Amino acid sequence: MRDTETTQFVNSEAKVSPLTSLEPAPSPDPDRVIPNLVRIASEAGFEQTASKLRDLREWLGEDMRTLENEIMGKQDLHENIASRASEHLLHTAGKRIRPLCVILSARLGERQADQNVIDLAVAAEMVHAATLLHDDVLDEGQTRRGVDTARVVFGNSASILGGDHLLVCALQRVERGGSPQLLGSLLETISAMVHAEARQLEQRGNFEPSSETYDSVVRGKTAQLFNWSMRAGATLGGLSQKQTEALALFGHNLGMAFQLVDDTLDLAYDTATMGKDSLRDLKEGKMTWPLIIACQKDPMLTKLLRASLHNPSYMDDEERITNLRARILATDCVEVTRQRARDYAHSAHQILSDFPETPARTALATLLDGAVARVS
């Protein structure tokens, strides 16, 4: 992104004034997370997974209510536009998969979701939400989780500050848990996410299809936080070093699968289904796995995508973008990408098979299946 573009983003006007943005946030709805996953699995036609998720809701009901109340409560005593921007995102219906990873990996060690576990789970969600607030500024995102993005409501500057606010809150949560090791590893995780985002930003608009670059970016931006979430829960659960490393690898595989599925959603579904802008990755020239596969199968697509990215009017022409999308989908890149996601999921299931068959293990397997089966 050019400096002039960055300045334009940061200085763009919000929909509301700062005074309006300080009105009370919506009331929390603590019992909605797993039903959201149930809906997603059902819409994808995976009724068995949806049924298991309903059972998971019953088993984790109290834990999830505690988690949601903590996430959606006030994060500090300083009410300002940064905290309001962060709450705007936190109060939308996220899937909460990362905090669930913390809770379930702790339960594998037979540790209940006490305050320390909940603090780490909340921290995982806050770091994730912070990246979304920052990403929406970089990407000029209009919608997220079915509502206007924080940058649209409060302005770009507030969205950036909101993300920074959440990162600080996340680190404070981990610090008060009294685990320097996990605090250090979370700092490393955030660093990896920043470096991956920077590498993706450097590639934007150039469109050089590279599987190595793609994997590097996804490992840092997405898989690293899943890795940390599993590691954090396992550490509090008192699992052995070998078991903790295995669960961290499970988190990595889950994260890779999750992002691959996310890539397909950008191409295959519209904004109403996705809850965020469809075709955003395509219009911005982001290198996703379906586009890499499509260019391998249809080499002329690489030249076409490069040319279109250097001609802004092309991407504003809905007929042209629709035709381009159809040509990409004709390569069967969505199914190839989903198969790669299923391969990562299979590896993750293999890791779980080495653990005793407990409700926690079943719940993690169900969470994995739900993440891969989703259509939104």
ZAMARGU-4260 file (C-alpha; in steps of 0.2 Angstrom, whole numbers, plus 5000, padded with zeros to 4 digits):
<rodrens>
0) 5000/5000/5000 | 5007/5017/4995 | 5009/5030/5009 | 4996/5042/5001 | 4984/5028/5002
5) 4988/5024/5020 | 4985/5043/5024 | 4969/5043/5015 | 4962/5027/5024 | 4967/5034/5041
10) 4959/5051/5038 | 4943/5045/5031 | 4927/5050/5039 | 4917/5038/5050 | 4898/5036/5049
15) 4896/5043/5066 | 4903/5057/5077 | 4914/5053/5092 | 4900/5057/5103 | 4888/5045/5095
20) 4901/5032/5096 | 4902/5033/5115 | 4884/5027/5117 | 4881/5011/5126 | 4886/4995/5117
25) 4873/4981/5114 | 4869/4970/5128 | 4879/4954/5129 | 4871/4938/5123 | 4882/4924/5131
30) 4873/4909/5124 | 4876/4911/5105 | 4893/4904/5101 | 4891/4886/5098 | 4873/4888/5091
35) 4882/4899/5078 | 4893/4884/5074 | 4878/4872/5074 | 4870/4883/5061 | 4886/4884/5050
40) 4887/4865/5050 | 4869/4862/5046 | 4869/4874/5032 | 4884/4865/5025 | 4874/4848/5026
45) 4884/4841/5040 | 4870/4836/5051 | 4881/4823/5061 | 4894/4837/5065 | 4879/4849/5070
50) 4872/4836/5081 | 4889/4833/5090 | 4890/4852/5092 | 4874/4853/5100 | 4880/4840/5113
55) 4896/4851/5115 | 4885/4865/5119 | 4877/4856/5133 | 4893/4850/5140 | 4902/4867/5139
60) 4887/4878/5142 | 4893/4886/5158 | 4910/4888/5152 | 4904/4897/5136 | 4893/4908/5146
65) 4907/4913/5157 | 4918/4916/5142 | 4906/4927/5133 | 4902/4937/5148 | 4921/4940/5150
70) 4924/4944/5132 | 4909/4956/5130 | 4911/4965/5147 | 4920/4981/5149 | 4939/4978/5146
75) 4944/4993/5156 | 4938/5008/5166 | 4943/5021/5152 | 4928/5023/5141 | 4934/5030/5124
80) 4932/5028/5106 | 4946/5015/5105 | 4937/5004/5118 | 4921/5007/5109 | 4928/5002/5092
85) 4935/4986/5100 | 4918/4982/5108 | 4909/4985/5092 | 4918/4970/5085 | 4918/4959/5101
90) 4900/4961/5102 | 4896/4953/5086 | 4893/4934/5083 | 4911/4927/5081 | 4914/4909/5081
95) 4926/4909/5096 | 4936/4895/5090 | 4952/4901/5097 | 4946/4903/5115 | 4937/4886/5113
100) 4954/4878/5109 | 4961/4885/5125 | 4947/4879/5136 | 4946/4861/5128 | 4965/4859/5128
105) 4965/4863/5147 | 4951/4851/5149 | 4962/4837/5141 | 4972/4839/5156 | 4957/4838/5167
110) 4958/4856/5172 | 4941/4866/5173 | 4938/4883/5165 | 4944/4893/5180 | 4948/4911/5180
115) 4966/4908/5173 | 4960/4897/5159 | 4946/4910/5155 | 4959/4924/5155 | 4969/4915/5142
120) 4954/4910/5131 | 4949/4929/5131 | 4966/4934/5127 | 4966/4923/5112 | 4950/4930/5106
125) 4956/4948/5109 | 4972/4945/5099 | 4962/4938/5084 | 4949/4953/5085 | 4964/4965/5085
130) 4970/4958/5069 | 4953/4960/5061 | 4951/4978/5067 | 4968/4982/5059 | 4965/4971/5043
135) 4949/4980/5040 | 4958/4997/5039 | 4972/4989/5027 | 4959/4981/5016 | 4945/4995/5017
140) 4933/4982/5023 | 4915/4988/5024 | 4906/4973/5033 | 4912/4960/5046 | 4901/4947/5054
145) 4886/4954/5045 | 4888/4972/5051 | 4897/4988/5047 | 4916/4987/5051 | 4922/4997/5066
150) 4932/5008/5053 | 4915/5012/5044 | 4906/5016/5061 | 4920/5025/5070 | 4934/5029/5057
155) 4950/5021/5053 | 4960/5029/5067 | 4948/5022/5080 | 4949/5005/5072 | 4968/5005/5073
160) 4967/5011/5091 | 4954/4998/5095 | 4965/4984/5089 | 4980/4991/5099 | 4969/4992/5114
165) 4964/4974/5113 | 4982/4968/5111 | 4986/4977/5127 | 4971/4970/5136 | 4976/4952/5130
170) 4994/4954/5136 | 4987/4960/5153 | 4976/4945/5154 | 4990/4933/5151 | 5002/4942/5163
175) 4989/4942/5178 | 4989/4923/5175 | 5006/4922/5182 | 5014/4912/5167 | 5029/4921/5160
180) 5032/4907/5148 | 5015/4910/5140 | 5017/4929/5140 | 5033/4927/5131 | 5026/4915/5118
185) 5011/4926/5115 | 5023/4941/5112 | 5032/4930/5099 | 5015/4925/5091 | 5010/4943/5089
190) 5027/4947/5082 | 5024/4933/5069 | 5007/4939/5065 | 5014/4956/5061 | 5028/4950/5050
195) 5016/4939/5041 | 5004/4953/5038 | 5019/4964/5032 | 5024/4951/5020 | 5007/4949/5013
200) 5006/4968/5011 | 5022/4968/5001 | 5015/4955/4989 | 4998/4964/4987 | 4996/4970/4969
205) 5011/4961/4962 | 5002/4944/4962 | 5016/4932/4960 | 5008/4915/4964 | 5019/4906/4976
210) 5014/4892/4987 | 5029/4895/4998 | 5025/4913/5001 | 5006/4908/5004 | 5011/4895/5017
215) 5023/4907/5026 | 5010/4920/5027 | 4996/4909/5034 | 5007/4901/5046 | 5011/4918/5054
220) 4994/4926/5052 | 4982/4912/5056 | 4990/4896/5062 | 5002/4903/5075 | 4988/4910/5086
225) 4979/4893/5085 | 4995/4885/5090 | 4997/4897/5105 | 4979/4894/5110 | 4981/4875/5111
230) 4998/4877/5119 | 4991/4889/5132 | 4977/4877/5137 | 4988/4862/5138 | 5001/4871/5149
235) 4988/4876/5161 | 4981/4859/5160 | 4997/4851/5166 | 5000/4841/5151 | 5018/4834/5147
240) 5029/4843/5136 | 5027/4830/5122 | 5008/4831/5124 | 5009/4850/5123 | 5019/4850/5108
245) 5007/4838/5100 | 4992/4849/5104 | 5002/4864/5097 | 5004/4855/5081 | 4985/4851/5081
250) 4982/4870/5083 | 4994/4873/5068 | 4985/4860/5057 | 4968/4867/5062 | 4973/4885/5058
255) 4980/4880/5041 | 4964/4871/5037 | 4953/4886/5044 | 4962/4898/5032 | 4961/4887/5017
260) 4942/4886/5020 | 4941/4904/5022 | 4950/4907/5005 | 4936/4897/4997 | 4922/4907/5005
265) 4929/4923/4997 | 4926/4916/4980 | 4911/4904/4982 | 4899/4914/4992 | 4891/4932/4993
270) 4891/4945/5006 | 4875/4940/5013 | 4881/4922/5016 | 4899/4927/5022 | 4894/4941/5034
275) 4909/4951/5026 | 4913/4958/5009 | 4914/4944/4996 | 4928/4944/4983 | 4938/4956/4994
280) 4953/4945/4992 | 4951/4944/4973 | 4949/4963/4971 | 4964/4967/4982 | 4975/4955/4973
285) 4978/4945/4989 | 4987/4928/4985 | 4975/4914/4991 | 4977/4896/4988 | 4962/4894/4976
290) 4970/4908/4965 | 4987/4899/4966 | 4978/4883/4960 | 4968/4892/4947 | 4983/4900/4939
295) 4992/4883/4939 | 4978/4876/4929 | 4974/4891/4918 | 4991/4900/4916 | 4983/4914/4907
300) 4974/4919/4923 | 4991/4925/4930 | 4993/4938/4916 | 4974/4943/4917 | 4975/4945/4936
305) 4990/4956/4935 | 4983/4967/4922 | 4967/4969/4931 | 4975/4974/4947 | 4984/4988/4938
310) 4968/4994/4931 | 4956/5000/4945 | 4942/5002/4933 | 4942/4983/4929 | 4939/4978/4947
315) 4925/4991/4948 | 4916/4983/4933 | 4904/4970/4941 | 4902/4961/4924 | 4920/4959/4922
320) 4923/4953/4940 | 4909/4941/4938 | 4916/4934/4922 | 4934/4933/4930 | 4926/4924/4945
325) 4918/4911/4934 | 4934/4908/4925 | 4943/4905/4941 | 4929/4893/4948 | 4930/4883/4932
330) 4947/4877/4937 | 4939/4867/4951 | 4951/4877/4963 | 4938/4878/4977 | 4937/4859/4978
335) 4956/4857/4977 | 4958/4869/4991 | 4945/4861/5002 | 4954/4844/4999 | 4970/4852/5006
340) 4960/4858/5021 | 4953/4841/5024 | 4971/4834/5023 | 4976/4846/5037 | 4961/4841/5047
345) 4965/4823/5044 | 4983/4826/5051 | 4975/4835/5066 | 4963/4820/5069 | 4978/4808/5069
350) 4986/4819/5083 | 4971/4818/5094 | 4970/4799/5092 | 4985/4798/5103 | 4975/4805/5118
355) 4963/4796/5129 | 4945/4796/5123 | 4937/4809/5134 | 4923/4822/5131 | 4937/4835/5128
360) 4945/4825/5114 | 4928/4822/5106 | 4924/4841/5108 | 4941/4846/5099 | 4937/4833/5085
365) 4920/4841/5083 | 4927/4858/5083 | 4939/4854/5070 | 4926/4846/5059 | 4914/4861/5061
370) 4928/4873/5056 | 4932/4863/5040 | 4914/4860/5036 | 4908/4879/5037 | 4901/4889/5023
375) 4902/4906/5032
</rodrens>
